[in-house]
């Protein structure tokens, strides 16, 4: 990804988080989302802002390991099989935890006909920590996105988040700060 592309995506994060009324909205299930190509077209017409400091991907990877450790059937969407992958059916819950730690927004696309979510960080970098759950040709490395996003979702308020997301976040926080319940 070029610096110009990252800068545009960083501006998209700001626009989504500040509720820019010019961004088009579409419903995906119960969630309001912004079609990413249309949103980027709106953003490309605004004055460019300085690019935020990049996130350290080693920190993202360390958080990913804690999420994988904390994940189980209680935090998964529908079925869960750790033998497939520790992140099996955890894309939105895990993305919520990454969003709470690093900020940004969630991205959405369909993979093999199913919903998949990953993160767009404030610096314009995309990370897909659950991409390892897929079989080839979609199998990812746990950082690099495996698809082109079709939609961007607004910030998820922790108080209104799905109970699975909050449970996973609580477990991860206890792993990051031992002794805290």
N, C-alpha and C positions, 0 to 999 in steps of 0.2 A: 504494500500500500504506500502510495506517495505521501509526502508531507502535506500536499494540497488536499488529498482525499481525507487524510486524518483530520486536518483543520476543519473541513466541511462537516465531517461527522461529529467533531467536538462541538461545533456550532449547533448541530442538530440536537445534541444532548441538552444544551442550554435552552433551546427553543421548546423542547418537549417539557423540560422541568419547570419552565416559567409559564407554561400554558399558552404559548403563542397562538392567538385566535386564528391566524392565517393558515395554520396547518390543517390539511384535510383530515377528517375522522371517518373511520369505518368500524363497525362492530365485528369482533371475532368472538363468537359465543356471547358471554356476558361482559366481555372486556372491550372498552373503546381503545382503538389503536389508530396509528397514522400510517397510511401506505407510504413506505419508505421512499420510493422514487419520486412521488409527488411532493413529499415533505422536503426532500433534498433539493428539488427544483425551487421551492419557496425559499429555502435557506440560502441557496446559491445567489439569490438576488439581494441579500443583505450584506452590510459591510462586514468584512472579515475581522475577527478578533484574534488576539495573540493565542497561540496554541498552549494549552495547559501542560504542565509537567507530566511526562509519561509515567505510567505505573510500572513499578518493578515487577516483571513477570515471575521472578523467583518468589515474590510475596504471594502472587496469585497461585502459583503452584503449591506453595506451603498451605494456603487456605484450602485448595482443592484436596490435598491429602487429608486434612481434618474433616472436610465435608464427607469424603469417601468413608472415613472411619466412623462418622456419626450416622451415616445413612442406613436405613433398614426399612422393613415393610410398613412401619407406621408413618414414615415420611415420604414414601413413594406414591406416585400416581398409579392407581390400580395395582396390578401385580408387581411383585419384586422378586428378582432372582439374582442374588449376589454372584452366582457362578457365571452369569452372563457378563456382569460388570458391577462393581460396587456402586456405580452411578446409575444403574438401570432404573428407568422411569423416574428420574430425579431432576430433569432439566429445569423446570420452572422453579422448584424449591431451591435447588442449588444456585440458580441465577439470582434468586431473591437474596440469598446469603452473601453472594459476591457483591450485589448492589448495596446491601447494608454496610459492607466493609469499605468498598471503594467508590461508591456512588455510581452515577450513570443511569442508564435505562436498559430495558430488556428488548431484545430483537426476537423476531418470530419468522418461521418458515415451516413448510411441511416437508418432512423427510419420509419417504416410503408411505405417503398418505397420512402420516400422523404429525400432530403439532410438535414443534421443537423450539426451545427457547435458549438464548444465550445472552451475553452482556456486551453492551457498547459502553465503554468506560468514558469518564469525562474528558480524557485526553484524545478521544477519537479512535482508540484501539479496541478491536473486537476480541473477546475471549470466549471460548466454548469449552468449559471444563467438563461437560458430560458427553462430549463427542466420542469418547472411547466406548460407549455402550452399543454402537452400531456395528454391523457386519460390513465388510468391504462391499462396494466401493466407497461407502460413506464413513467408514471408521476413521475417527480423528485421533489426534495425539493428546488431547486434553487441554489444549490452549488454542490452536488454530481453528477457526470456524470451518464447518464442513458444508455450508450452504450459503447462498446469497439471501439476505434478509428480504422479506416482502413487507414487513410491518415493524413499527417501533411502538413499544408500549410505554405509557407514562410511569412515573415513579410509583412504587407500591408502598403505601402507608403501612408500617409494621403493625399498627393497631388494628388495621382492617384486613391484614393478610390472612390467607388460608391458614388454618390451624397446623397443617403439615409443615408449612414454611416456617412458622414461628417455632415449632418443636425442633426442626432441624437447626435453626439459628441458635436456639438455646443450647442444644447439645454441642454444637461447634464452639460456641462461646465458652462452655465449660472445659472443652479440650484446650482452648487457647489460653485460658486463665484458670489453671487447676485450683481447686478449693472453692470455686464460686459455683453455687447451685442455682 
